[in-house]
Amino acid sequence: MSQPSSRPRRRLPSVEETSAGGLVVDHGEGTPRAAVIARRNRAGRVEWCLPKGHLEGDETLEQAAVREVAEETGITGRVLEPLGTIDYWFSLPDKRIHKVVHHYLLERVGGRLTIEDDPDAEAIDVAWVPLPELDARLTFPNERRIADLAARRLAGRA
């Protein structure tokens, strides 16, 4: 039987991070569809998620969302409205990170699906997914909630 350690556990420093991204919608083929990306998590599993990333320089949340969507999906979008924020914690070997992600509903105004312009090369795939299928495709429940809110808001615009 092992003895409990008498050493106190080292508390990792905490860091606050802010990101922005969103759900960019295209209405071109009848059923509205959203551009989503696939990434590999630290364990190597593929996760489908909404495009997002850190703010650069003095850009606003909306500017960061438009830029991140374009970089990670190839699609240029115009912000229609905010969809809400998601916050979560995760740990790296040397710190704990509290991340707050601001999501926006965007309308496609141009571009083509590609991950070639992702400067971090985090995205491994990109796809148009019909809004009714997002719940089955997106990995994270909090992003499924954002997608559901976007679908309801778009239905109210019709």
N, C-alpha and C positions, 0 to 999 in steps of 0.2 A: 504494500500500500504506500503510495507516495505522500509525502508530507507537504502541506500547503506552504508556499513560499512566504517567508517573512519580509521579503523585499516589497516595497510599495510598487504598484504598477505605474509605469511612466505615462503621464498624460500627454497625448499629442497636442500640439498647438492647433488651433482652429483658424480657418481662413474663410472669409466671405467672398463668393464669386457671383457675378451677375451676368446672365446671358439673355439673348433674345432670339426668337425664331418664329415659326408659324406654320400655318396650314395654308398652302397656296392652292387655289381651286381653279380648274379649267372647265368651262361649260361647252367646249367645242364639239363633243360627240354625243350630245343629248343628256345623259346622266352625268351630273357633276362628279368630277374626280379630283383627287388630291395627289400631289407629288410627295412621296415618302422615301426615306433612304434606309439602307441596311448598313450596319456597322458590326464589327466584332467586339464583344466585351472582353474584359481582361482574361476570362477563362476560354476565349476563343469561340464562344457561341454567337451566332448571328442574331442581332436584334433589329427589328424594323421600328423606326421612330420618325418623329417630325424633325426637320432640319432646324438647327439652332447653333449658337456659338457666342463667344465673348464679344463685348463691345470693343471697338478699336478707336483710339484717340478720343476725340470729344464727340463722337457720333451719338445720336439719340437712340433710344430703344427701338423706335420704328425704323430708323436707318440701318441699325444693326440687323434687324429681322429681315429686311429686304436684301441686304448684302449676303447674309448667311444663306438664305433660301436660294439666291442666285448662285453662290459658290458651290453649295452642296447638291443642287438639283439641276442647274443650268437654266432654270426658269426665272424670268424677271417678273416680279409681282408688284402690285400697288396695294398698300394697306387700306382695308375697308374699315376695320374696327379691332379693338383689343378683345382677346378671348379669355384672358386671365393669366394667373401665374401658377407655377408649380415650384415647390421648394422641397429639397431633399438633402440628405447627408450621405457622404461616402468617405472612405478612408484610403489614403495612400500610405506607404511605409513611414513617411516622415510627418504627415499632417492629416487632420480631418477637414473636410471641405463642406461648407454649407452653401449649396448652390440655389439661386433663385432664377428661374427662367420665365421671361415674359413672352407670352404667345399672342400672335396677331392673326387675324383672318386676312388673307391676301387674295387678290384676283389676278390671274395670269394676264400679262400684257405682252409677253414675248418670250423668246428663248426656245430651247429644245432640251429634252432630258439628257443629261450627261453628268458624270462625276469627274470628268477630266479637269475641271477648273477648281476642284476642292484643294486649297493650298495645304491643308493638313493631311490630305489623303486618308481621312477617316472613313468616308463613305466607300463601301465596296459595291454597292448597287443602288439603283434608283428606279422607281416605278410609279406609273399612274395607277391609282386604286380608286374605284368607284366609292363614293362616300358611304353607301350602305355596307361595304365590305371592310371598312377601316377597323371596325371593332375586332374582326377576326385577324387582321394583319398586324396591327400595332402591338408591340410587345408589352408596353407599360400601361397599367390601368389609368394612371393620371393623364397620359396622353390620349387614351381612348375617351376619357371624360371631355378633354378639350375638343376632340374631333366630333363628339356627339353634340356639344354646344354649338360648334360651327355649323353642323348640318341643320340643327334646329333654327339657327339664326338665318341661314340661307333659305330655308323653307318659308320663313316669315317674310322674306323679301320678294318672293315670287308673286 
